[in-house]
Amino acid sequence: GVTVPAVTPRRLRELQVPVLALGLCRRLYGTDLGGALPPRPIQDDMVCAGQVQGGADSCKVSTAG
């Protein structure tokens, strides 16, 4: 595969997403989706936030006017 370096944004981005329960987060992130997205442990001191169905994140937030 080809590794592409991440581009650092010039502006700080903001996105409002709901905070998820740790149990739900552990189920979602504990799923093995293959080599590109292996399961990741979620610790008790972590905060999990986002849309369960996926979608926008801080890298893909739309910029409305």
PyMOL CGO cylinders between C-alpha atoms (Angstrom):
from pymol import cmd
from pymol.cgo import CYLINDER

trace = [
    CYLINDER, 0.00, 0.00, 0.00, 0.91, 3.62, -0.38, 0.3, 1, 1, 1, 1, 1, 1,
    CYLINDER, 0.91, 3.62, -0.38, 1.29, 5.80, 2.70, 0.3, 1, 1, 1, 1, 1, 1,
    CYLINDER, 1.29, 5.80, 2.70, 0.14, 9.38, 2.25, 0.3, 1, 1, 1, 1, 1, 1,
    CYLINDER, 0.14, 9.38, 2.25, 1.24, 11.90, 4.90, 0.3, 1, 1, 1, 1, 1, 1,
    CYLINDER, 1.24, 11.90, 4.90, -1.56, 13.65, 6.76, 0.3, 1, 1, 1, 1, 1, 1,
    CYLINDER, -1.56, 13.65, 6.76, -2.16, 17.27, 5.89, 0.3, 1, 1, 1, 1, 1, 1,
    CYLINDER, -2.16, 17.27, 5.89, -2.29, 19.60, 8.88, 0.3, 1, 1, 1, 1, 1, 1,
    CYLINDER, -2.29, 19.60, 8.88, -5.30, 21.93, 8.65, 0.3, 1, 1, 1, 1, 1, 1,
    CYLINDER, -5.30, 21.93, 8.65, -4.64, 25.67, 8.80, 0.3, 1, 1, 1, 1, 1, 1,
    CYLINDER, -4.64, 25.67, 8.80, -7.71, 26.22, 10.99, 0.3, 1, 1, 1, 1, 1, 1,
    CYLINDER, -7.71, 26.22, 10.99, -8.86, 24.45, 14.13, 0.3, 1, 1, 1, 1, 1, 1,
    CYLINDER, -8.86, 24.45, 14.13, -12.05, 22.57, 13.31, 0.3, 1, 1, 1, 1, 1, 1,
    CYLINDER, -12.05, 22.57, 13.31, -15.04, 21.97, 15.52, 0.3, 1, 1, 1, 1, 1, 1,
    CYLINDER, -15.04, 21.97, 15.52, -17.75, 19.35, 15.30, 0.3, 1, 1, 1, 1, 1, 1,
    CYLINDER, -17.75, 19.35, 15.30, -20.64, 18.65, 17.63, 0.3, 1, 1, 1, 1, 1, 1,
    CYLINDER, -20.64, 18.65, 17.63, -21.18, 14.93, 18.22, 0.3, 1, 1, 1, 1, 1, 1,
    CYLINDER, -21.18, 14.93, 18.22, -22.95, 13.01, 20.98, 0.3, 1, 1, 1, 1, 1, 1,
    CYLINDER, -22.95, 13.01, 20.98, -21.00, 11.32, 23.76, 0.3, 1, 1, 1, 1, 1, 1,
    CYLINDER, -21.00, 11.32, 23.76, -21.45, 7.54, 23.59, 0.3, 1, 1, 1, 1, 1, 1,
    CYLINDER, -21.45, 7.54, 23.59, -21.73, 5.13, 26.51, 0.3, 1, 1, 1, 1, 1, 1,
    CYLINDER, -21.73, 5.13, 26.51, -18.49, 3.21, 27.07, 0.3, 1, 1, 1, 1, 1, 1,
    CYLINDER, -18.49, 3.21, 27.07, -20.28, -0.14, 26.67, 0.3, 1, 1, 1, 1, 1, 1,
    CYLINDER, -20.28, -0.14, 26.67, -21.55, 0.84, 23.23, 0.3, 1, 1, 1, 1, 1, 1,
    CYLINDER, -21.55, 0.84, 23.23, -18.18, 2.27, 22.29, 0.3, 1, 1, 1, 1, 1, 1,
    CYLINDER, -18.18, 2.27, 22.29, -16.43, -0.95, 23.32, 0.3, 1, 1, 1, 1, 1, 1,
    CYLINDER, -16.43, -0.95, 23.32, -18.82, -2.99, 21.17, 0.3, 1, 1, 1, 1, 1, 1,
    CYLINDER, -18.82, -2.99, 21.17, -18.30, -0.72, 18.15, 0.3, 1, 1, 1, 1, 1, 1,
    CYLINDER, -18.30, -0.72, 18.15, -14.53, -0.40, 18.41, 0.3, 1, 1, 1, 1, 1, 1,
    CYLINDER, -14.53, -0.40, 18.41, -14.03, -3.98, 19.53, 0.3, 1, 1, 1, 1, 1, 1,
    CYLINDER, -14.03, -3.98, 19.53, -15.28, -5.25, 16.16, 0.3, 1, 1, 1, 1, 1, 1,
    CYLINDER, -15.28, -5.25, 16.16, -12.57, -6.67, 13.94, 0.3, 1, 1, 1, 1, 1, 1,
    CYLINDER, -12.57, -6.67, 13.94, -13.04, -5.09, 10.51, 0.3, 1, 1, 1, 1, 1, 1,
    CYLINDER, -13.04, -5.09, 10.51, -9.86, -6.49, 9.03, 0.3, 1, 1, 1, 1, 1, 1,
    CYLINDER, -9.86, -6.49, 9.03, -6.25, -5.37, 8.84, 0.3, 1, 1, 1, 1, 1, 1,
    CYLINDER, -6.25, -5.37, 8.84, -7.11, -1.79, 7.93, 0.3, 1, 1, 1, 1, 1, 1,
    CYLINDER, -7.11, -1.79, 7.93, -9.30, -1.34, 11.02, 0.3, 1, 1, 1, 1, 1, 1,
    CYLINDER, -9.30, -1.34, 11.02, -8.38, -3.84, 13.77, 0.3, 1, 1, 1, 1, 1, 1,
    CYLINDER, -8.38, -3.84, 13.77, -10.25, -3.87, 17.10, 0.3, 1, 1, 1, 1, 1, 1,
    CYLINDER, -10.25, -3.87, 17.10, -9.04, -1.29, 19.62, 0.3, 1, 1, 1, 1, 1, 1,
    CYLINDER, -9.04, -1.29, 19.62, -9.39, -1.46, 23.41, 0.3, 1, 1, 1, 1, 1, 1,
    CYLINDER, -9.39, -1.46, 23.41, -11.45, 1.31, 25.02, 0.3, 1, 1, 1, 1, 1, 1,
    CYLINDER, -11.45, 1.31, 25.02, -10.26, 2.10, 28.57, 0.3, 1, 1, 1, 1, 1, 1,
    CYLINDER, -10.26, 2.10, 28.57, -12.39, 3.40, 31.47, 0.3, 1, 1, 1, 1, 1, 1,
    CYLINDER, -12.39, 3.40, 31.47, -10.62, 6.78, 31.38, 0.3, 1, 1, 1, 1, 1, 1,
    CYLINDER, -10.62, 6.78, 31.38, -11.47, 7.43, 27.70, 0.3, 1, 1, 1, 1, 1, 1,
    CYLINDER, -11.47, 7.43, 27.70, -14.32, 9.49, 26.28, 0.3, 1, 1, 1, 1, 1, 1,
    CYLINDER, -14.32, 9.49, 26.28, -16.08, 8.12, 23.22, 0.3, 1, 1, 1, 1, 1, 1,
    CYLINDER, -16.08, 8.12, 23.22, -18.07, 10.45, 20.98, 0.3, 1, 1, 1, 1, 1, 1,
    CYLINDER, -18.07, 10.45, 20.98, -19.48, 10.34, 17.47, 0.3, 1, 1, 1, 1, 1, 1,
    CYLINDER, -19.48, 10.34, 17.47, -22.35, 9.12, 15.36, 0.3, 1, 1, 1, 1, 1, 1,
    CYLINDER, -22.35, 9.12, 15.36, -23.04, 5.38, 15.69, 0.3, 1, 1, 1, 1, 1, 1,
    CYLINDER, -23.04, 5.38, 15.69, -23.76, 5.15, 11.96, 0.3, 1, 1, 1, 1, 1, 1,
    CYLINDER, -23.76, 5.15, 11.96, -20.56, 7.03, 11.10, 0.3, 1, 1, 1, 1, 1, 1,
    CYLINDER, -20.56, 7.03, 11.10, -20.47, 10.14, 8.94, 0.3, 1, 1, 1, 1, 1, 1,
    CYLINDER, -20.47, 10.14, 8.94, -18.83, 13.46, 9.71, 0.3, 1, 1, 1, 1, 1, 1,
    CYLINDER, -18.83, 13.46, 9.71, -15.71, 13.68, 11.79, 0.3, 1, 1, 1, 1, 1, 1,
    CYLINDER, -15.71, 13.68, 11.79, -13.26, 16.49, 12.50, 0.3, 1, 1, 1, 1, 1, 1,
    CYLINDER, -13.26, 16.49, 12.50, -11.50, 15.78, 9.21, 0.3, 1, 1, 1, 1, 1, 1,
    CYLINDER, -11.50, 15.78, 9.21, -14.68, 15.66, 7.10, 0.3, 1, 1, 1, 1, 1, 1,
    CYLINDER, -14.68, 15.66, 7.10, -16.82, 18.38, 8.69, 0.3, 1, 1, 1, 1, 1, 1,
    CYLINDER, -16.82, 18.38, 8.69, -18.75, 20.50, 6.19, 0.3, 1, 1, 1, 1, 1, 1,
    CYLINDER, -18.75, 20.50, 6.19, -17.87, 24.18, 6.14, 0.3, 1, 1, 1, 1, 1, 1,
    CYLINDER, -17.87, 24.18, 6.14, -21.12, 26.12, 5.92, 0.3, 1, 1, 1, 1, 1, 1,
    CYLINDER, -21.12, 26.12, 5.92, -20.66, 29.75, 5.66, 0.3, 1, 1, 1, 1, 1, 1,
]
cmd.load_cgo(trace, "trace")
